[in-house]
């Protein structure tokens, strides 16, 4: 649970499998693979991810852009479009729902991972740009078990959309060490995703 959890909405099973294979690594894990808007809604409500990858051309009454509009109205999380369509009409529709990224098929593993990493980081920084640095006193006074200095350091990096691998490079620790810190932070904040962690930190900073 310490990795970024990604929902894949793609109606072509083979492509969905490729995306999932690319994303199950040290930084990302696939929370679920669904094939249409209704399945995606159920998954969002019961197993909310940290981010989503949406195919635009879904074989259903509603497409990925419709789904993106629904996500914007209910959740604070980034999403990327992954599509074979880059015509002007589709792009104009896509712009209106403000995706964090737009990837045109065909794609490769490095393109997908880099686009997702940048999208999540930019989204987190945009959401938190008016927020102050995390203050240990404000956060820990409301917790039964306070965050340690190192846990606060990790939490601050996650707050700004930094991935596990990037955290290891900044703090000179192993991926497993980062995962251990994140699990401890989740436990102390009573959350189970990065989205939940960031929301809880915002709440604590405002109390």
Secondary structure, 3 states (H helix, E strand, C coil): CCCEEEEEECCCHHHHHHHHHHHCCCCEEEEEEECCHHHHHHHHHHCCCCEEEEECCCCCCCCHHHHHHHHHHHCCCEEEEEECCCCHHHHHHHHHCCCCEEEECCCCHHHHHHHHHHHHHHHHHHHHCCCCCCCHHHHHCCCCCCCCHHHHHHHHHHHCCCCHHHHHHHHCCCHHHHHHHHHHHHHHHCCCCHHHHHHHHHHHHHC
